[in-house]
Amino acid sequence: MSAAGWFIVLLALAGANLPFVNQRLFGVAPLRAPKKSAWLRIVELIVLYFVVGAFGFMLEARAGNRFEQGWQFYAITASLFVVFAFPGFAWQYLVKRRDA
């Protein structure tokens, strides 16, 4: 696997966990509410999936041929993105903290 491939995997891992490790919109914009809702986290996860995917397509096109992908590719990568989000989900919702 090339360095660009590993970079996309690491970017996907970071992007999938970003909605769960902070209380800001996309890690940048502060929100009025003290805690993000689960629906907002899901929307962020979907948007970040497409951002990482677009970046991956850009790297693939820059390296040479860009291959056409069927629905199976998107189903598998979306599932993998959700699996990558598990550490952040577990930290946000399953770990007990004293400040709660």
Protein Blocks (a to p, Z undefined) as FASTA:
>chain_A
ZZklmmmmmmmmmmmmmmmmpcbehhlaccfbfbdcfklmmmmmmmmmmmmmmmmmmmmm
mnmpaddddfklmmmmmmmmmmmmmmmmmmmmmpccfkZZ
